[in-house]
Amino acid sequence: MISRIATTLVPALGGLTISTDPDAELAPGSIIAANHTSLLDPAIVVAALHRLGVQPVIMATAGLWRVPVLGRALEREGHIAVHRGTARAAAALDSAAAALAAGRLVLIYGEGGLPRRRDSGETAPGAFRSGVSRLARETGAPVVPLGQAGARRLSSGSASKQLAGFLTAPLRRPGFHVHVGAPVRPTGEAAAATAQAHQAVSAAWEVAVQRLGERTGAGR
């Protein structure tokens, strides 16, 4: 249901394009690590992954489970609630590990939050928390870096600005681009492994920004 909603919603809001590295692979049991810039970029990422034949298990803030209809759908489809800042946060990684062991692909946002800037400009991935590297090291799963650009044109800033951006998007038709990089296997201690995952996602994001700029003529 979540993938179907995203696949229907995103084309109505703007234009989505996708690219992949030549050696990119979305193999069963992989961790997909994406950058997070907007409340609505998960819909863009899920729509792109659906086009690529993937319906991931999503790790998302537990607050979404309190949203009527959406919360029930997330629960029913086996997505994973992350209770940040509580003793229950570690349980989310256990659930993710179980999903990986079952051959599912798990989508995780390493930053654990949104950027503070208020305008619609692109922003590089912020510092990662340890969740991505911990999950990779504990399970041996590869990390597939995914970079998305353009979501801030759809929704960014204050609550009123985000609502206005969403409502006017069908007329403005903002562009979105998702790039999938080659899998990496973070190694070393926690800090080093986290830095490797962050670097891979940052590189994928840079490609997404470039491809989006080429398509829209931005920066020319």
C-alpha positions, 0 to 999 in steps of 0.5 A: 500500500505504501509503495502504491500510494507513493507511486501514485502521489509523486507523479502528480506532484512533480517529475521523478527521474532515476539513475544508478551506478553501473555496479549498483545492486539492490540485492535481497538482504541489503541496507538502503541508506538515504539522505533526508532533507524534507518531510516528503522525500520518503515518498520520492524514495519509495516511488523510485525504489518501486520503479526499480522493483523494490518494496523496502521495509522502512525505518521511520520515526515512531510518531508516524504510527500515530497518524490515522490510516498511515499508522495502520498501514505501516504496522500492517506492512511490517515497517519499523518504528524508531523510538528515538531517545528512548530505551526502545530505540535499540529494538528497532535495529533488532527488527531491522536485522530480522528483516534483513535475515528474511531477505528484505531490503531495509530503508534507513535514514542515517541522519535521524532528522531534517536540516535546519535551513528554512529555504528550498535549497539543496543541503548536503547530508548531515552527520550520520548517527551510528545506526547504519554502521551498527546494523551493517556491522552486526548483520554483515549486510551491504549498504546501498547508498541512495541520494535524492535531490529536489524534495525540498522544492516540494516541501521545506521550511515552516509548517505553513510553507510546507503545506503551501509547497505541497498544495502548489506542487501540481502546478509548479511541477518541481523535479526530483532525482534519485541516484542509487550508488554501488554497495559498500561494506563499512569496516573498522570501528564505529566512527570509521564505519559511520563515516564510510556510510556517510561518504557513500550517501554524500557521493550519491547525493552529489550525483543526484544534484548534478543530474537534477541540475542538468535536467532543469538547467539549474546553475547555467 
